Amino acid sequence: MPRFNTIAGQRVQRIEALSDGVFSIAMTLLVFNMKDPVSGMVISDGKLLTALYDTLPTLLTYFLSFMTLGIFWTGQSTQFHYIQKYDRNLSWISLFFLMFVSILPFTTGILSNHITNRLSIGIYWLNILALGTLLFAHWHYAYKHNCVNFPDNNGPVVNSALQNRVMTAQSLYTIAAALCFINTYVSIIAIILIQLNYALGLFNPKLSKL
């Protein structure tokens, strides 16, 4: 009789469905950090504009985190395009990856409420680092254990592209996070610019399709 560990976690479709659900919930939870600054109050247009201006840090971190989740969802879904089978170890790598996805609204709240604090940038960067590390480990394990299938027989090219994309992005995120020692807003804007580059494929045309 086979042991449980040898037969557990073999349904790729189940983990894909769970991933989509966790990402959609995390993206939705981000908006709960955004509050109406003048709810229940009757004020002038000028005061309303002033109150809305005060919410700009929250809007900035919302956009930042929505982009973060979008980037990592795209990265994971690209990997799933080539992964044809799963095992218990790969399932747990995905589960820990999703754990850090679900934590992102929390770290976003810390960053939003303490946007001028360097420690909040560091906490947020650690969340991104954990996501990138686990996404890299997810693909590395799948590739090394023959859980993948390449219809066009371009395995080495795809493997190199996926791994380089994660490593390059994490290096850039680290540099952007370090800019908080100059100014936290500079650090946040730098991270957003990195994300826009990967989302739009502005300076990496060979990898933009992956």
C-alpha positions, 0 to 999 in steps of 0.5 A: 500500500502506498504511503499517504505522502506519496499520493497527496497533493497531486491535483494541479487544478485544485491548487490553481483554484485555491491560488485564484481564490486567495489572490482575489480575496487578498486583492479585495481586502486591500480596499478595506484599508481605504476609508471615507475621510469625511463619512457622515460629515457635511463639509465644503468642497474645499475641505473635502478636497483637503481630506481626500488629499490626506488619503493619497498615501493610502491610495499610493499603497493600494496601487502598490500592493494591487500591482504587487499581487498582479505581478506575482499572480501572473508569475505563478499562472505562467508557471502553471502553464507548464506544470503538468503534475504535482506532488505533496512537496510542491503543494506545500511550497504553493501553500506557503506562497499563498500564506504570504499572499494573504499577509500582504493586505496586513503589511500594506496596512502597516505601510499605509499607516506608517508610510514615513517609517523606514521599518514599514518599508522593510516589513513590506520588502520582506513580504515581497522577498518571501513571495519571490523566494517561494515563487522561485522555489516552486518553479525550481522544484517543479523543473528539477523533479520533472513536473513540467511539460514544454509543448514547443520543446523549449524547456531550457529557454523557458526555465532560464527566463522564469528563473532570471525574471524572479532573481532580477526582480528581487534584486531590483526590489532590494535596491528600491527598498534600500532607497528608504534611507533617502526617502520612503516615498522615493522607495515606494515610487521606485518599487511601483516603477519596477512593477510597471516595467514588468507589467508592461514589458517596457525594458525587457521585451524578450521576457515580457511574454512570460 
